[in-house]
Amino acid sequence: MKLVIIFLNQIEYLDDLLAAFLEIGVPGATVLDSVGMWHVISHDIPIFAGLRDAFAGSSPTNKTILIVTQEDRIDQIDEVLQDITGYPDETGIAKMVSLPVDKLFGFKF
């Protein structure tokens, strides 16, 4: 089993991603509100306030999507993410990692 973590910086893609995940048989995902480190630093730490202009066009909020899935689904999830967002060619839109899961509790597949 794998844990897929998607960091979605352009949240306008969220609905399309979740719908596409359902279409390829991903049974569920957890979507979390998240904020990038640079946004926090530039807005909450006074010494770095000058950095605000450097991130003026960036989204203040992001979404982090967590998916526990079988290893053979990783490529499908990556394909969907690429098709919908244009990542990795379009930088700053999304990032994805997968991590091994050694035990599961409460999941049914």
TIRO-2110 file (N, C-alpha, C; in Angstrom, 1 decimal):
// TIRO-2110
0.8, -1.2, 0.0, N, 1, A
0.0, 0.0, 0.0, CA, 1, A
0.9, 1.2, 0.0, C, 1, A
0.3, 2.3, -0.5, N, 2, A
1.0, 3.6, -0.6, CA, 2, A
0.2, 4.7, 0.0, C, 2, A
0.8, 5.7, 0.5, N, 3, A
0.2, 7.0, 0.8, CA, 3, A
0.6, 8.0, -0.2, C, 3, A
-0.3, 8.5, -1.0, N, 4, A
-0.1, 9.6, -2.0, CA, 4, A
-0.4, 10.9, -1.3, C, 4, A
0.5, 11.8, -1.5, N, 5, A
0.3, 13.2, -1.0, CA, 5, A
0.5, 14.1, -2.1, C, 5, A
-0.6, 14.9, -2.4, N, 6, A
-0.6, 15.9, -3.4, CA, 6, A
-0.7, 17.3, -2.8, C, 6, A
0.3, 18.1, -3.2, N, 7, A
0.2, 19.5, -2.7, CA, 7, A
-0.3, 20.3, -3.9, C, 7, A
-1.5, 20.8, -3.7, N, 8, A
-2.2, 21.5, -4.8, CA, 8, A
-2.2, 23.0, -4.5, C, 8, A
-1.4, 23.7, -5.3, N, 9, A
-1.3, 25.2, -5.1, CA, 9, A
-2.3, 26.0, -5.8, C, 9, A
-2.9, 25.4, -6.9, N, 10, A
-3.9, 26.1, -7.6, CA, 10, A
-5.3, 25.3, -7.3, C, 10, A
-6.0, 25.8, -6.4, N, 11, A
-7.2, 25.1, -5.9, CA, 11, A
-8.3, 25.0, -6.8, C, 11, A
-8.3, 25.8, -7.9, N, 12, A
-9.3, 25.7, -8.9, CA, 12, A
-9.4, 24.4, -9.6, C, 12, A
-8.3, 23.6, -9.5, N, 13, A
-8.3, 22.2, -10.1, CA, 13, A
-8.9, 21.1, -9.2, C, 13, A
-9.2, 21.5, -7.9, N, 14, A
-9.6, 20.5, -6.9, CA, 14, A
-10.8, 19.7, -7.4, C, 14, A
-11.9, 20.3, -7.8, N, 15, A
-13.1, 19.6, -8.1, CA, 15, A
-12.9, 18.6, -9.3, C, 15, A
-12.2, 19.0, -10.3, N, 16, A
-11.9, 18.2, -11.5, CA, 16, A
-11.0, 17.0, -11.0, C, 16, A
-10.0, 17.3, -10.2, N, 17, A
-9.2, 16.2, -9.7, CA, 17, A
-9.9, 15.1, -9.0, C, 17, A
-10.8, 15.5, -8.0, N, 18, A
-11.5, 14.6, -7.2, CA, 18, A
-12.5, 13.8, -8.1, C, 18, A
-13.1, 14.4, -9.1, N, 19, A
-14.0, 13.7, -10.0, CA, 19, A
-13.3, 12.7, -10.8, C, 19, A
-12.1, 13.1, -11.3, N, 20, A
-11.3, 12.1, -12.1, CA, 20, A
-10.8, 11.0, -11.2, C, 20, A
-10.4, 11.2, -10.0, N, 21, A
-10.0, 10.2, -9.1, CA, 21, A
-11.1, 9.1, -8.9, C, 21, A
-12.3, 9.6, -8.8, N, 22, A
-13.5, 8.7, -8.7, CA, 22, A
-13.6, 7.9, -9.9, C, 22, A
-13.4, 8.5, -11.1, N, 23, A
-13.6, 7.8, -12.4, CA, 23, A
-12.6, 6.7, -12.5, C, 23, A
-11.4, 6.8, -12.0, N, 24, A
-10.4, 5.8, -12.1, CA, 24, A
-10.4, 4.8, -11.0, C, 24, A
-11.4, 4.9, -10.1, N, 25, A
-11.6, 4.0, -9.0, CA, 25, A
-10.9, 4.2, -7.7, C, 25, A
-10.4, 5.5, -7.5, N, 26, A
-9.9, 5.8, -6.2, CA, 26, A
-11.1, 6.0, -5.2, C, 26, A
-11.2, 5.2, -4.2, N, 27, A
-12.4, 5.1, -3.4, CA, 27, A
-12.5, 6.3, -2.4, C, 27, A
-11.5, 7.0, -2.1, N, 28, A
-11.6, 8.2, -1.2, CA, 28, A
-10.3, 8.9, -1.1, C, 28, A
-10.4, 10.1, -0.6, N, 29, A
-9.3, 11.0, -0.4, CA, 29, A
-9.6, 11.9, 0.7, C, 29, A
-8.6, 12.4, 1.4, N, 30, A
-8.8, 13.4, 2.5, CA, 30, A
-8.2, 14.7, 1.9, C, 30, A
-8.9, 15.8, 2.0, N, 31, A
-8.5, 17.1, 1.5, CA, 31, A
-8.3, 18.0, 2.7, C, 31, A
-7.1, 18.5, 2.8, N, 32, A
-6.8, 19.4, 3.9, CA, 32, A
-6.5, 20.8, 3.4, C, 32, A
-6.9, 21.8, 4.2, N, 33, A
-6.5, 23.2, 3.9, CA, 33, A
-5.1, 23.3, 4.4, C, 33, A
-4.2, 24.0, 3.6, N, 34, A
-2.8, 24.1, 4.0, CA, 34, A
-2.3, 25.5, 3.5, C, 34, A
-1.2, 25.9, 4.1, N, 35, A
-0.6, 27.1, 3.8, CA, 35, A
0.9, 26.9, 3.7, C, 35, A
1.5, 27.4, 2.6, N, 36, A
2.9, 27.3, 2.4, CA, 36, A
3.8, 28.1, 3.3, C, 36, A
4.9, 27.6, 3.6, N, 37, A
5.9, 28.2, 4.5, CA, 37, A
6.2, 29.6, 4.2, C, 37, A
6.4, 29.9, 2.9, N, 38, A
6.7, 31.3, 2.5, CA, 38, A
5.6, 32.3, 2.8, C, 38, A
4.4, 31.8, 2.6, N, 39, A
3.2, 32.7, 2.9, CA, 39, A
3.2, 33.0, 4.4, C, 39, A
3.4, 32.0, 5.2, N, 40, A
3.4, 32.2, 6.7, CA, 40, A
4.5, 33.2, 7.1, C, 40, A
5.7, 32.9, 6.6, N, 41, A
6.9, 33.7, 6.9, CA, 41, A
6.7, 35.2, 6.5, C, 41, A
6.2, 35.4, 5.3, N, 42, A
6.1, 36.8, 4.8, CA, 42, A
4.9, 37.5, 5.4, C, 42, A
3.9, 36.8, 6.0, N, 43, A
2.8, 37.5, 6.6, CA, 43, A
2.8, 37.5, 8.1, C, 43, A
3.4, 36.6, 8.7, N, 44, A
3.3, 36.4, 10.2, CA, 44, A
4.6, 36.8, 10.9, C, 44, A
5.7, 36.9, 10.3, N, 45, A
6.9, 37.2, 10.9, CA, 45, A
7.4, 38.6, 10.5, C, 45, A
7.3, 39.6, 11.3, N, 46, A
7.6, 41.0, 10.8, CA, 46, A
8.9, 41.2, 10.1, C, 46, A
10.0, 40.5, 10.5, N, 47, A
11.3, 40.7, 9.9, CA, 47, A
11.3, 40.3, 8.4, C, 47, A
10.3, 39.4, 8.0, N, 48, A
10.3, 39.0, 6.6, CA, 48, A
9.1, 39.6, 5.9, C, 48, A
8.5, 40.7, 6.4, N, 49, A
7.4, 41.3, 5.8, CA, 49, A
7.7, 41.8, 4.4, C, 49, A
9.0, 42.2, 4.1, N, 50, A
9.4, 42.6, 2.8, CA, 50, A
9.2, 41.6, 1.7, C, 50, A
9.1, 40.3, 2.1, N, 51, A
8.9, 39.3, 1.1, CA, 51, A
7.5, 39.2, 0.5, C, 51, A
6.6, 39.9, 1.1, N, 52, A
5.2, 39.9, 0.6, CA, 52, A
5.1, 40.2, -0.9, C, 52, A
5.8, 41.2, -1.3, N, 53, A
5.7, 41.5, -2.7, CA, 53, A
6.2, 40.4, -3.6, C, 53, A
7.2, 39.6, -3.2, N, 54, A
7.7, 38.5, -3.9, CA, 54, A
6.7, 37.4, -4.2, C, 54, A
5.7, 37.3, -3.3, N, 55, A
4.7, 36.3, -3.4, CA, 55, A
3.3, 36.9, -3.6, C, 55, A
3.2, 38.1, -4.2, N, 56, A
2.0, 38.8, -4.4, CA, 56, A
1.0, 38.0, -5.3, C, 56, A
1.4, 37.2, -6.3, N, 57, A
0.5, 36.5, -7.2, CA, 57, A
0.2, 35.1, -6.7, C, 57, A
0.8, 34.7, -5.6, N, 58, A
0.6, 33.3, -5.2, CA, 58, A
-0.6, 33.2, -4.3, C, 58, A
-1.2, 32.0, -4.3, N, 59, A
-2.4, 31.7, -3.6, CA, 59, A
-2.1, 31.7, -2.1, C, 59, A
-2.9, 32.3, -1.2, N, 60, A
-2.6, 32.3, 0.2, CA, 60, A
-3.0, 30.9, 0.8, C, 60, A
-3.9, 30.2, 0.2, N, 61, A
-4.2, 28.9, 0.7, CA, 61, A
-4.0, 27.8, -0.4, C, 61, A
-3.7, 26.6, 0.1, N, 62, A
-3.5, 25.5, -0.8, CA, 62, A
-4.3, 24.3, -0.3, C, 62, A
-4.3, 23.3, -1.0, N, 63, A
-5.0, 22.0, -0.6, CA, 63, A
-3.9, 20.9, -0.6, C, 63, A
-4.0, 20.1, 0.4, N, 64, A
-3.2, 18.9, 0.5, CA, 64, A
-4.1, 17.7, 0.4, C, 64, A
-3.9, 16.8, -0.5, N, 65, A
-4.8, 15.7, -0.7, CA, 65, A
-4.0, 14.4, -0.3, C, 65, A
-4.6, 13.6, 0.5, N, 66, A
-4.1, 12.4, 1.0, CA, 66, A
-4.9, 11.2, 0.5, C, 66, A
-4.2, 10.3, -0.1, N, 67, A
-4.9, 9.1, -0.7, CA, 67, A
-4.1, 7.8, -0.3, C, 67, A
-4.8, 6.9, 0.4, N, 68, A
-4.2, 5.6, 0.6, CA, 68, A
-4.7, 4.7, -0.5, C, 68, A
-3.7, 4.1, -1.2, N, 69, A
-4.1, 3.3, -2.3, CA, 69, A
-3.1, 2.1, -2.6, C, 69, A
-3.5, 1.2, -3.5, N, 70, A
-2.6, 0.2, -3.9, CA, 70, A
-1.5, 0.8, -4.7, C, 70, A
-0.4, 0.1, -4.7, N, 71, A
0.8, 0.6, -5.4, CA, 71, A
0.5, 0.7, -6.9, C, 71, A
-0.3, -0.2, -7.5, N, 72, A
-0.5, -0.1, -8.9, CA, 72, A
-1.4, 1.0, -9.4, C, 72, A
-1.9, 1.8, -8.5, N, 73, A
-2.7, 3.0, -8.8, CA, 73, A
-1.9, 4.3, -8.9, C, 73, A
-0.6, 4.2, -8.4, N, 74, A
0.2, 5.4, -8.4, CA, 74, A
0.3, 6.1, -9.7, C, 74, A
0.6, 5.3, -10.8, N, 75, A
0.8, 5.9, -12.1, CA, 75, A
-0.5, 6.5, -12.6, C, 75, A
-1.6, 5.8, -12.3, N, 76, A
-2.9, 6.4, -12.8, CA, 76, A
-3.2, 7.7, -12.1, C, 76, A
-2.9, 7.8, -10.8, N, 77, A
-3.1, 9.1, -10.1, CA, 77, A
-2.2, 10.2, -10.6, C, 77, A
-1.0, 9.8, -10.9, N, 78, A
0.0, 10.8, -11.5, CA, 78, A
-0.5, 11.2, -12.8, C, 78, A
-1.0, 10.3, -13.7, N, 79, A
-1.5, 10.7, -15.0, CA, 79, A
-2.6, 11.6, -14.9, C, 79, A
-3.6, 11.4, -14.0, N, 80, A
-4.7, 12.3, -13.8, CA, 80, A
-4.2, 13.7, -13.4, C, 80, A
-3.3, 13.7, -12.5, N, 81, A
-2.8, 15.0, -12.0, CA, 81, A
-2.1, 15.7, -13.1, C, 81, A
-1.4, 15.0, -14.0, N, 82, A
-0.7, 15.7, -15.1, CA, 82, A
-1.7, 16.2, -16.1, C, 82, A
-2.7, 15.3, -16.4, N, 83, A
-3.7, 15.7, -17.4, CA, 83, A
-4.5, 16.9, -17.0, C, 83, A
-4.9, 17.0, -15.8, N, 84, A
-5.7, 18.1, -15.3, CA, 84, A
-5.0, 19.4, -15.0, C, 84, A
-3.8, 19.3, -14.4, N, 85, A
-3.1, 20.5, -14.0, CA, 85, A
-1.9, 20.9, -14.9, C, 85, A
-1.4, 19.9, -15.7, N, 86, A
-0.3, 20.2, -16.5, CA, 86, A
1.0, 20.1, -15.8, C, 86, A
1.0, 19.7, -14.5, N, 87, A
2.2, 19.5, -13.8, CA, 87, A
2.9, 18.3, -14.4, C, 87, A
4.2, 18.1, -14.3, N, 88, A
5.2, 19.0, -13.7, CA, 88, A
5.7, 20.1, -14.6, C, 88, A
5.2, 20.1, -15.9, N, 89, A
5.7, 21.1, -16.8, CA, 89, A
5.3, 22.5, -16.4, C, 89, A
4.1, 22.6, -15.8, N, 90, A
3.6, 23.9, -15.3, CA, 90, A
4.0, 24.0, -13.9, C, 90, A
5.1, 24.7, -13.6, N, 91, A
5.6, 24.7, -12.2, CA, 91, A
4.7, 25.5, -11.3, C, 91, A
4.7, 25.1, -10.0, N, 92, A
4.0, 25.8, -9.0, CA, 92, A
2.5, 25.4, -8.8, C, 92, A
2.0, 24.5, -9.7, N, 93, A
0.6, 24.2, -9.6, CA, 93, A
0.4, 23.0, -8.6, C, 93, A
1.2, 22.0, -8.7, N, 94, A
1.1, 20.8, -7.9, CA, 94, A
2.4, 20.1, -7.7, C, 94, A
2.4, 19.3, -6.7, N, 95, A
3.5, 18.4, -6.4, CA, 95, A
2.9, 17.1, -5.9, C, 95, A
3.6, 16.0, -6.1, N, 96, A
3.1, 14.7, -5.6, CA, 96, A
4.2, 13.8, -5.1, C, 96, A
4.0, 13.2, -4.0, N, 97, A
4.9, 12.2, -3.5, CA, 97, A
4.1, 10.9, -3.1, C, 97, A
4.7, 9.8, -3.1, N, 98, A
4.1, 8.6, -2.6, CA, 98, A
5.1, 8.0, -1.6, C, 98, A
4.5, 7.5, -0.5, N, 99, A
5.3, 6.9, 0.6, CA, 99, A
4.7, 5.5, 0.9, C, 99, A
5.6, 4.6, 1.3, N, 100, A
5.1, 3.2, 1.7, CA, 100, A
4.3, 3.3, 3.0, C, 100, A
3.3, 2.4, 3.0, N, 101, A
2.5, 2.3, 4.2, CA, 101, A
2.7, 0.8, 4.7, C, 101, A
3.2, 0.7, 5.9, N, 102, A
3.5, -0.7, 6.4, CA, 102, A
2.3, -1.3, 7.1, C, 102, A
1.4, -0.6, 7.7, N, 103, A
0.2, -1.1, 8.3, CA, 103, A
-1.0, -0.2, 8.1, C, 103, A
-2.2, -0.8, 8.0, N, 104, A
-3.4, -0.1, 7.8, CA, 104, A
-4.4, -0.5, 8.9, C, 104, A
-5.1, 0.4, 9.4, N, 105, A
-6.1, 0.2, 10.4, CA, 105, A
-7.4, 0.9, 10.1, C, 105, A
-8.5, 0.2, 10.0, N, 106, A
-9.8, 0.8, 9.7, CA, 106, A
-10.1, 1.0, 8.2, C, 106, A
-9.2, 0.6, 7.3, N, 107, A
-9.4, 0.8, 5.9, CA, 107, A
-10.0, -0.5, 5.3, C, 107, A
-10.9, -0.3, 4.3, N, 108, A
-11.5, -1.5, 3.6, CA, 108, A
-11.3, -1.2, 2.1, C, 108, A
-10.7, -2.1, 1.4, N, 109, A
-10.5, -1.9, -0.1, CA, 109, A
-11.1, -3.0, -0.8, C, 109, A
END
